[in-house]
């Protein structure tokens, strides 16, 4: 039985976060998030010559009175924003208490709720070595229970291949939008090629890196056998103060490298530990404008 992650109290927190998001952005970011095309919206854009079959309501009679010719008014029409949550479900995410994956699921649920409440279209795409079975597209705040059900029953499994999964996502996804990668970004094969491809395919990209405190601040001492969560390779390591110092240097270097890469790619980046209150993280995302551009 999957662990129960979402309850009535969780839903109340989501409604609070949504109300905060409305105050922070006051509609400004939401409007910027949508692509716009010429159609029959509300904001005037241009004129074109009248064609038989055009809706007569959009004839510009004032212009006809001045020049004696019929012109049809065109308006900006907003399209719904597609939000894709690319959720890492590889075995390395199934670590810690709470696990990184369960924390990531709460983050995705919270951001999905805000998107659904704004009538955006939400997609959840799990990945490990490749893309998994994604949740069918949902829209509207009432669909959040479907999101909860999907996330609660989404298992961890498989080794990571971030670039392969992102490459397949970019090639198969025709409707552009916001792509939010939620992952620990542990992958010996790297993440750069896949992220560059998603960005080059005109997705607005955001990255949320989720780690556990035991990864950031290990307390091990003496001889310890480590087992790779994904390959099951074992290694005996003699840990002393010098080894811990070197580990922390490499750990910080790895995270800084990802941060610099994201900034160079114009990709929003946020690092978090899985034991912080998820609502604090979401508020941080919203206040920094990192959920939507």
Residue pairs with C-beta under 8 A, 6 or more apart in sequence:
2 152
2 153
2 155
3 102
3 152
4 152
5 102
5 105
5 106
5 109
5 148
5 151
5 152
6 106
6 109
6 148
6 151
6 152
10 106
10 109
11 144
13 110
13 279
14 109
14 110
14 113
14 114
14 144
16 279
17 110
17 113
17 114
17 279
17 282
17 283
17 286
18 113
18 114
18 117
20 283
20 286
21 114
21 286
21 291
24 286
24 287
25 286
29 289
29 292
29 293
30 118
30 292
31 78
32 292
32 293
33 81
33 120
33 178
33 292
33 293
34 78
34 79
34 80
34 81
35 78
35 79
35 81
35 176
36 76
36 77
36 78
36 79
37 76
37 77
37 79
38 45
38 46
38 74
38 75
38 76
38 77
39 74
39 75
39 76
39 77
40 55
40 58
40 75
40 77
41 75
41 76
41 77
41 78
42 75
42 76
43 75
43 76
44 73
44 74
44 75
44 76
45 74
45 75
45 76
46 74
47 60
47 63
47 71
47 72
47 73
47 74
48 71
48 72
48 74
49 69
49 70
49 71
49 72
50 59
50 70
50 71
50 72
51 72
54 72
55 72
58 72
58 73
58 74
59 70
59 71
59 72
59 73
60 71
60 72
60 73
63 69
63 71
64 70
64 71
80 119
80 120
80 121
80 139
81 115
81 118
81 120
81 121
81 177
81 178
81 292
82 120
82 121
82 123
82 175
82 176
82 177
82 178
83 111
83 112
83 115
83 120
83 121
83 122
83 123
83 177
83 178
83 180
84 123
84 125
84 169
84 173
84 177
84 178
84 179
84 180
84 203
85 108
85 111
85 112
85 122
85 123
85 124
85 125
85 180
85 182
86 125
86 127
86 165
86 166
86 169
86 179
86 180
86 181
86 182
86 183
87 104
87 105
87 108
87 124
87 125
87 126
87 127
87 154
87 182
87 183
88 101
88 104
88 126
88 127
88 128
88 160
88 162
88 181
88 182
88 183
88 184
88 185
89 101
89 126
89 127
89 128
89 132
89 154
89 155
89 156
89 157
89 158
90 127
90 128
90 129
90 156
90 157
90 158
90 159
90 160
90 186
90 230
91 128
91 156
91 157
91 158
91 159
91 229
91 230
92 100
92 160
92 184
92 186
92 229
92 230
93 99
93 100
93 101
93 104
93 156
93 183
93 184
93 210
94 100
94 101
94 156
94 229
95 212
95 214
95 215
95 229
96 212
96 213
96 214
96 215
96 274
96 275
98 274
98 275
99 156
99 212
99 274
100 184
100 210
100 211
100 212
100 274
101 156
102 274
103 210
103 272
103 274
103 275
103 278
104 182
104 183
104 208
104 210
104 274
105 151
105 152
105 154
106 278
107 182
107 208
107 210
107 272
107 278
107 281
107 282
108 124
108 151
108 180
108 182
109 144
109 147
109 148
109 151
110 278
110 279
110 282
111 180
111 282
111 285
111 291
112 122
112 124
112 144
112 147
113 141
113 144
113 147
114 286
114 291
115 121
115 122
116 122
116 138
116 139
116 140
116 141
116 143
116 144
116 147
117 141
119 139
119 140
120 139
121 137
121 138
121 139
121 177
122 137
122 138
122 139
122 143
122 147
123 134
123 135
123 137
124 134
124 135
124 147
124 150
124 151
125 131
125 132
125 134
125 135
125 169
126 132
126 133
126 134
126 154
127 162
127 165
127 166
127 169
128 157
128 158
128 159
128 160
128 161
128 165
129 158
129 159
129 160
129 161
129 164
129 165
130 161
130 164
130 165
130 168
131 165
131 168
131 169
132 154
135 146
135 147
135 150
138 146
138 147
158 230
159 230
159 231
160 186
160 187
160 189
160 230
161 187
161 189
162 183
162 185
162 187
162 189
162 190
162 191
162 194
162 195
163 187
163 189
163 190
163 191
163 192
163 193
163 194
163 195
163 197
164 189
164 194
165 194
166 181
166 191
166 194
166 195
166 197
166 198
167 193
167 194
167 197
169 179
169 198
170 194
170 197
170 198
170 200
170 201
170 203
173 201
173 203
176 201
176 202
176 203
177 203
177 204
178 203
178 204
178 205
178 206
178 291
178 292
178 293
179 198
179 203
179 204
179 205
179 206
180 206
180 207
180 208
180 291
181 195
181 205
181 206
181 207
181 208
182 208
182 210
183 191
183 207
183 208
183 209
183 210
184 209
184 210
184 211
184 215
185 191
185 207
185 209
185 258
191 258
192 261
195 205
195 207
195 261
195 262
195 265
195 267
196 265
198 205
199 205
199 265
199 266
199 267
204 292
204 293
205 262
205 265
205 266
205 267
205 268
206 267
206 268
206 269
206 270
206 290
206 291
207 258
207 262
207 267
207 268
207 269
207 270
208 270
208 272
208 285
209 255
209 258
209 269
209 270
209 271
209 272
210 272
210 273
210 274
211 271
211 272
211 273
211 274
212 273
212 274
212 275
213 273
213 274
213 275
215 251
216 251
216 273
217 248
218 239
218 244
218 247
220 239
220 244
221 239
221 240
222 238
222 239
223 236
223 237
223 238
223 239
224 236
224 237
224 239
225 234
225 235
225 236
225 237
226 234
226 235
226 236
226 237
227 233
227 234
228 234
228 235
237 243
255 271
258 269
259 269
259 271
261 267
262 268
262 269
263 269
268 288
268 289
268 290
268 291
268 293
269 290
270 281
270 284
270 285
270 288
270 290
272 281
284 290
285 291
